[in-house]
Amino acid sequence: MIEKIEQLLQEVDHLQASNTEELEALRIKYLSKKGAINALMADFRHVPADQKKAVGMRLNELKDKAQEKIAALKEQFEAQDTGLDDIDLTRTAYPVGLGTRHPLSIVKNEIIDIFARMGFNIANGPEVEDDLHVYTKLNFAADHPARDMQDTFFVNVNPNDVTKNIILRSHTSSVQVRTMEQAQPPIRVICPGRVYRNEAISYRAHCFFHQVEGLYIDKGVTFTDLKQVLLLFAQEMFGSDTKIRLRPSYFPFTEPSAEMDISCNICGGTGCPFCKQTGWVEILGCGMVDPNVLEACGIDSNVYSGYAFGMGIERITNLKYQVKDLRMFSENDTRFLREFEAAY
Ligand code: PHE
């Protein structure tokens, strides 16, 4: 009997199975009720009493080893089972809910694209600014009404020195100031970004909106250059038959200053409710940079001149997509946002 046990111990030590069926066959051969080990257990009572202890120990060892070996092989097969057979690779994929670009981002990128092709770089700056960069260096008088609580959000008011007031920028001209402080001409930048004004929220005004402002400073820059660049922009943005018109205006930081209208892109200039029957709609402010601004930013106004312009992205978007209520842009109503799925 002991020889039989030793032989089985050898066998069990070298058990191999290449699939689960073979493994099951081994289990039946060694461990089932009618298996080899149980057969030995049944014969155990014939073992002479003085050998019972030694044979019994060896037999138990065999049983444990067989169980262990078969369990290990089983585990190996389970780890290999990737479940791949259960996946239907021909099945249509689950629909993935793709987001859409925000209409203001679409239009902003379009504006940036047009000016980038004309050689403008993008400049960025902080939204929380000081008075110096938003107003003082832009030639705003100390008592200019734009500094008033009506327009400006104040973060921190300095009782002794207005230029040190910390505010939310009310235009991105502050980025132009920062650019001029850091670089000498030629400077050709556009400054896209969010700006804040303390206005009551309605369908036509919000307490924040978005702008793209532009600045070009070099030797001999004239108003003609400004007009040509703005005409090219208007035609790229609204179509090649778009006309522009410049009306005299006033900004503290430009002289002369103008406001630019484009021929109404809805009625084509014949007059409609959108352009209040005038055939024209206003889209931006512009002008030649005031020498005081150049000097305040460390640029010699006897050598250099330049132009600047600024537009609201919401306004351009309204003209392109006829959005009637400004508040739609910040409500994140996906029914509205999805309408722009195809735009980009
Ligand atoms: N900064 C002006 C505004 O916010 C726009 C502007 C920029 C006008 C540059 C002229 C020149 O309204």
Residues whose N, C-alpha, C, O or C-beta is under 5 A from the ligand:
A	BS01	LIG	S170 H171 S173 F251 T254 G285 C286 G287 A308 F309 G310
